[in-house]
Every structure is written in structure tokens, then in C-alpha cells.
Amino acid sequence: MLLQIINKIALRDNVILHTYVFMDSHYHLLIET
């Protein structure tokens, strides 16, 4: 059960990280053009 909780937290952090990287790359594209 503890492993499931850790898994959920890790998954959520992973999604946040991916979203941040995605937005960051788009932000750079907007600045460059």
C-alpha cells in the first residue's frame, strides 16, 4: 500500500515535470520567433 502511494506521488511529479518541460520549450519557441 505504501508503494502505491509512492507510485502515485512519483507519477504526479513526473506529469508536472513533463508539463513544465513542454511549456518551457513552447515558451522558448515563442521568444525566438
CHARMM internal coordinates of N, CA and C (Angstrom, degrees):
IC EDIT
DIST 1 N 1 CA 1.4662
DIST 1 CA 1 C 1.5323
ANGL 1 N 1 CA 1 C 110.88
DIST 1 C 2 N 1.3149
ANGL 1 CA 1 C 2 N 116.49
DIHE 1 N 1 CA 1 C 2 N -41.80
DIST 2 N 2 CA 1.4640
ANGL 1 C 2 N 2 CA 120.29
DIHE 1 CA 1 C 2 N 2 CA 177.96
DIST 2 CA 2 C 1.5280
ANGL 2 N 2 CA 2 C 109.88
DIHE 1 C 2 N 2 CA 2 C -62.74
DIST 2 C 3 N 1.3209
ANGL 2 CA 2 C 3 N 115.61
DIHE 2 N 2 CA 2 C 3 N -37.74
DIST 3 N 3 CA 1.4602
ANGL 2 C 3 N 3 CA 121.13
DIHE 2 CA 2 C 3 N 3 CA 179.41
DIST 3 CA 3 C 1.5267
ANGL 3 N 3 CA 3 C 110.85
DIHE 2 C 3 N 3 CA 3 C -62.76
DIST 3 C 4 N 1.3348
ANGL 3 CA 3 C 4 N 116.69
DIHE 3 N 3 CA 3 C 4 N -37.53
DIST 4 N 4 CA 1.4677
ANGL 3 C 4 N 4 CA 120.94
DIHE 3 CA 3 C 4 N 4 CA 178.53
DIST 4 CA 4 C 1.5294
ANGL 4 N 4 CA 4 C 110.79
DIHE 3 C 4 N 4 CA 4 C -64.94
DIST 4 C 5 N 1.3259
ANGL 4 CA 4 C 5 N 116.21
DIHE 4 N 4 CA 4 C 5 N -40.34
DIST 5 N 5 CA 1.4686
ANGL 4 C 5 N 5 CA 121.07
DIHE 4 CA 4 C 5 N 5 CA 179.07
DIST 5 CA 5 C 1.5312
ANGL 5 N 5 CA 5 C 110.03
DIHE 4 C 5 N 5 CA 5 C -64.29
DIST 5 C 6 N 1.3261
ANGL 5 CA 5 C 6 N 115.85
DIHE 5 N 5 CA 5 C 6 N -45.32
DIST 6 N 6 CA 1.4669
ANGL 5 C 6 N 6 CA 120.75
DIHE 5 CA 5 C 6 N 6 CA 178.34
DIST 6 CA 6 C 1.5240
ANGL 6 N 6 CA 6 C 109.93
DIHE 5 C 6 N 6 CA 6 C -61.41
DIST 6 C 7 N 1.3391
ANGL 6 CA 6 C 7 N 115.43
DIHE 6 N 6 CA 6 C 7 N -40.39
DIST 7 N 7 CA 1.4572
ANGL 6 C 7 N 7 CA 121.46
DIHE 6 CA 6 C 7 N 7 CA 179.25
DIST 7 CA 7 C 1.5195
ANGL 7 N 7 CA 7 C 111.13
DIHE 6 C 7 N 7 CA 7 C -61.24
DIST 7 C 8 N 1.3254
ANGL 7 CA 7 C 8 N 116.67
DIHE 7 N 7 CA 7 C 8 N -43.98
DIST 8 N 8 CA 1.4697
ANGL 7 C 8 N 8 CA 121.34
DIHE 7 CA 7 C 8 N 8 CA 179.85
DIST 8 CA 8 C 1.5204
ANGL 8 N 8 CA 8 C 111.39
DIHE 7 C 8 N 8 CA 8 C -64.26
DIST 8 C 9 N 1.3197
ANGL 8 CA 8 C 9 N 116.77
DIHE 8 N 8 CA 8 C 9 N -42.45
DIST 9 N 9 CA 1.4629
ANGL 8 C 9 N 9 CA 121.40
DIHE 8 CA 8 C 9 N 9 CA 179.09
DIST 9 CA 9 C 1.5283
ANGL 9 N 9 CA 9 C 110.18
DIHE 8 C 9 N 9 CA 9 C -64.23
DIST 9 C 10 N 1.3264
ANGL 9 CA 9 C 10 N 116.43
DIHE 9 N 9 CA 9 C 10 N -44.45
DIST 10 N 10 CA 1.4619
ANGL 9 C 10 N 10 CA 121.48
DIHE 9 CA 9 C 10 N 10 CA -179.91
DIST 10 CA 10 C 1.5261
ANGL 10 N 10 CA 10 C 110.51
DIHE 9 C 10 N 10 CA 10 C -63.51
DIST 10 C 11 N 1.3305
ANGL 10 CA 10 C 11 N 115.84
DIHE 10 N 10 CA 10 C 11 N -40.41
DIST 11 N 11 CA 1.4625
ANGL 10 C 11 N 11 CA 120.76
DIHE 10 CA 10 C 11 N 11 CA -179.87
DIST 11 CA 11 C 1.5210
ANGL 11 N 11 CA 11 C 110.32
DIHE 10 C 11 N 11 CA 11 C -65.08
DIST 11 C 12 N 1.3335
ANGL 11 CA 11 C 12 N 116.47
DIHE 11 N 11 CA 11 C 12 N -44.22
DIST 12 N 12 CA 1.4633
ANGL 11 C 12 N 12 CA 121.08
DIHE 11 CA 11 C 12 N 12 CA 179.96
DIST 12 CA 12 C 1.5283
ANGL 12 N 12 CA 12 C 110.38
DIHE 11 C 12 N 12 CA 12 C -63.49
DIST 12 C 13 N 1.3241
ANGL 12 CA 12 C 13 N 117.34
DIHE 12 N 12 CA 12 C 13 N -43.77
DIST 13 N 13 CA 1.4651
ANGL 12 C 13 N 13 CA 121.40
DIHE 12 CA 12 C 13 N 13 CA 179.18
DIST 13 CA 13 C 1.5218
ANGL 13 N 13 CA 13 C 110.39
DIHE 12 C 13 N 13 CA 13 C -63.37
DIST 13 C 14 N 1.3352
ANGL 13 CA 13 C 14 N 116.07
DIHE 13 N 13 CA 13 C 14 N -35.83
DIST 14 N 14 CA 1.4546
ANGL 13 C 14 N 14 CA 121.67
DIHE 13 CA 13 C 14 N 14 CA 179.42
DIST 14 CA 14 C 1.5249
ANGL 14 N 14 CA 14 C 110.35
DIHE 13 C 14 N 14 CA 14 C -65.04
DIST 14 C 15 N 1.3298
ANGL 14 CA 14 C 15 N 115.84
DIHE 14 N 14 CA 14 C 15 N -42.14
DIST 15 N 15 CA 1.4685
ANGL 14 C 15 N 15 CA 121.17
DIHE 14 CA 14 C 15 N 15 CA 178.75
DIST 15 CA 15 C 1.5250
ANGL 15 N 15 CA 15 C 110.06
DIHE 14 C 15 N 15 CA 15 C -64.60
DIST 15 C 16 N 1.3313
ANGL 15 CA 15 C 16 N 116.74
DIHE 15 N 15 CA 15 C 16 N -43.28
DIST 16 N 16 CA 1.4661
ANGL 15 C 16 N 16 CA 121.62
DIHE 15 CA 15 C 16 N 16 CA 178.61
DIST 16 CA 16 C 1.5317
ANGL 16 N 16 CA 16 C 110.14
DIHE 15 C 16 N 16 CA 16 C -61.77
DIST 16 C 17 N 1.3243
ANGL 16 CA 16 C 17 N 116.09
DIHE 16 N 16 CA 16 C 17 N -42.78
DIST 17 N 17 CA 1.4626
ANGL 16 C 17 N 17 CA 121.13
DIHE 16 CA 16 C 17 N 17 CA 179.98
DIST 17 CA 17 C 1.5246
ANGL 17 N 17 CA 17 C 110.81
DIHE 16 C 17 N 17 CA 17 C -63.56
DIST 17 C 18 N 1.3370
ANGL 17 CA 17 C 18 N 116.50
DIHE 17 N 17 CA 17 C 18 N -45.75
DIST 18 N 18 CA 1.4572
ANGL 17 C 18 N 18 CA 120.89
DIHE 17 CA 17 C 18 N 18 CA 179.40
DIST 18 CA 18 C 1.5294
ANGL 18 N 18 CA 18 C 111.37
DIHE 17 C 18 N 18 CA 18 C -63.09
DIST 18 C 19 N 1.3337
ANGL 18 CA 18 C 19 N 115.77
DIHE 18 N 18 CA 18 C 19 N -40.67
DIST 19 N 19 CA 1.4655
ANGL 18 C 19 N 19 CA 120.55
DIHE 18 CA 18 C 19 N 19 CA 179.21
DIST 19 CA 19 C 1.5255
ANGL 19 N 19 CA 19 C 110.07
DIHE 18 C 19 N 19 CA 19 C -63.98
DIST 19 C 20 N 1.3351
ANGL 19 CA 19 C 20 N 116.54
DIHE 19 N 19 CA 19 C 20 N -42.37
DIST 20 N 20 CA 1.4594
ANGL 19 C 20 N 20 CA 121.62
DIHE 19 CA 19 C 20 N 20 CA -179.89
DIST 20 CA 20 C 1.5313
ANGL 20 N 20 CA 20 C 111.04
DIHE 19 C 20 N 20 CA 20 C -62.76
DIST 20 C 21 N 1.3276
ANGL 20 CA 20 C 21 N 116.28
DIHE 20 N 20 CA 20 C 21 N -45.29
DIST 21 N 21 CA 1.4679
ANGL 20 C 21 N 21 CA 121.34
DIHE 20 CA 20 C 21 N 21 CA 179.45
DIST 21 CA 21 C 1.5269
ANGL 21 N 21 CA 21 C 109.98
DIHE 20 C 21 N 21 CA 21 C -64.05
DIST 21 C 22 N 1.3413
ANGL 21 CA 21 C 22 N 115.60
DIHE 21 N 21 CA 21 C 22 N -41.77
DIST 22 N 22 CA 1.4673
ANGL 21 C 22 N 22 CA 121.55
DIHE 21 CA 21 C 22 N 22 CA 179.64
DIST 22 CA 22 C 1.5266
ANGL 22 N 22 CA 22 C 110.75
DIHE 21 C 22 N 22 CA 22 C -61.36
DIST 22 C 23 N 1.3335
ANGL 22 CA 22 C 23 N 116.43
DIHE 22 N 22 CA 22 C 23 N -47.96
DIST 23 N 23 CA 1.4558
ANGL 22 C 23 N 23 CA 121.46
DIHE 22 CA 22 C 23 N 23 CA -179.62
DIST 23 CA 23 C 1.5278
ANGL 23 N 23 CA 23 C 110.76
DIHE 22 C 23 N 23 CA 23 C -66.45
DIST 23 C 24 N 1.3182
ANGL 23 CA 23 C 24 N 116.34
DIHE 23 N 23 CA 23 C 24 N -37.59
DIST 24 N 24 CA 1.4579
ANGL 23 C 24 N 24 CA 121.58
DIHE 23 CA 23 C 24 N 24 CA -179.18
DIST 24 CA 24 C 1.5270
ANGL 24 N 24 CA 24 C 110.88
DIHE 23 C 24 N 24 CA 24 C -63.98
DIST 24 C 25 N 1.3332
ANGL 24 CA 24 C 25 N 116.95
DIHE 24 N 24 CA 24 C 25 N -42.24
DIST 25 N 25 CA 1.4625
ANGL 24 C 25 N 25 CA 120.72
DIHE 24 CA 24 C 25 N 25 CA 179.82
DIST 25 CA 25 C 1.5283
ANGL 25 N 25 CA 25 C 110.59
DIHE 24 C 25 N 25 CA 25 C -66.69
DIST 25 C 26 N 1.3370
ANGL 25 CA 25 C 26 N 116.58
DIHE 25 N 25 CA 25 C 26 N -37.79
DIST 26 N 26 CA 1.4561
ANGL 25 C 26 N 26 CA 120.34
DIHE 25 CA 25 C 26 N 26 CA 178.06
DIST 26 CA 26 C 1.5279
ANGL 26 N 26 CA 26 C 110.60
DIHE 25 C 26 N 26 CA 26 C -67.97
DIST 26 C 27 N 1.3212
ANGL 26 CA 26 C 27 N 115.82
DIHE 26 N 26 CA 26 C 27 N -37.51
DIST 27 N 27 CA 1.4601
ANGL 26 C 27 N 27 CA 121.63
DIHE 26 CA 26 C 27 N 27 CA 178.92
DIST 27 CA 27 C 1.5282
ANGL 27 N 27 CA 27 C 110.24
DIHE 26 C 27 N 27 CA 27 C -61.38
DIST 27 C 28 N 1.3215
ANGL 27 CA 27 C 28 N 116.40
DIHE 27 N 27 CA 27 C 28 N -42.92
DIST 28 N 28 CA 1.4641
ANGL 27 C 28 N 28 CA 120.97
DIHE 27 CA 27 C 28 N 28 CA 178.78
DIST 28 CA 28 C 1.5278
ANGL 28 N 28 CA 28 C 111.04
DIHE 27 C 28 N 28 CA 28 C -65.39
DIST 28 C 29 N 1.3388
ANGL 28 CA 28 C 29 N 115.72
DIHE 28 N 28 CA 28 C 29 N -37.68
DIST 29 N 29 CA 1.4656
ANGL 28 C 29 N 29 CA 119.67
DIHE 28 CA 28 C 29 N 29 CA 178.38
DIST 29 CA 29 C 1.5245
ANGL 29 N 29 CA 29 C 110.73
DIHE 28 C 29 N 29 CA 29 C -63.88
DIST 29 C 30 N 1.3303
ANGL 29 CA 29 C 30 N 116.17
DIHE 29 N 29 CA 29 C 30 N -39.42
DIST 30 N 30 CA 1.4652
ANGL 29 C 30 N 30 CA 120.44
DIHE 29 CA 29 C 30 N 30 CA 179.83
DIST 30 CA 30 C 1.5234
ANGL 30 N 30 CA 30 C 111.43
DIHE 29 C 30 N 30 CA 30 C -65.88
DIST 30 C 31 N 1.3150
ANGL 30 CA 30 C 31 N 116.59
DIHE 30 N 30 CA 30 C 31 N -38.39
DIST 31 N 31 CA 1.4663
ANGL 30 C 31 N 31 CA 121.03
DIHE 30 CA 30 C 31 N 31 CA -179.30
DIST 31 CA 31 C 1.5355
ANGL 31 N 31 CA 31 C 110.50
DIHE 30 C 31 N 31 CA 31 C -69.55
DIST 31 C 32 N 1.3281
ANGL 31 CA 31 C 32 N 116.69
DIHE 31 N 31 CA 31 C 32 N -41.04
DIST 32 N 32 CA 1.4621
ANGL 31 C 32 N 32 CA 121.11
DIHE 31 CA 31 C 32 N 32 CA -175.54
DIST 32 CA 32 C 1.5188
ANGL 32 N 32 CA 32 C 112.69
DIHE 31 C 32 N 32 CA 32 C -68.01
DIST 32 C 33 N 1.3302
ANGL 32 CA 32 C 33 N 117.61
DIHE 32 N 32 CA 32 C 33 N -32.29
DIST 33 N 33 CA 1.4648
ANGL 32 C 33 N 33 CA 120.11
DIHE 32 CA 32 C 33 N 33 CA -176.20
DIST 33 CA 33 C 1.5201
ANGL 33 N 33 CA 33 C 111.64
DIHE 32 C 33 N 33 CA 33 C -89.12
END
COOR INIT
IC SEED 1 N 1 CA 1 C
IC BUILD
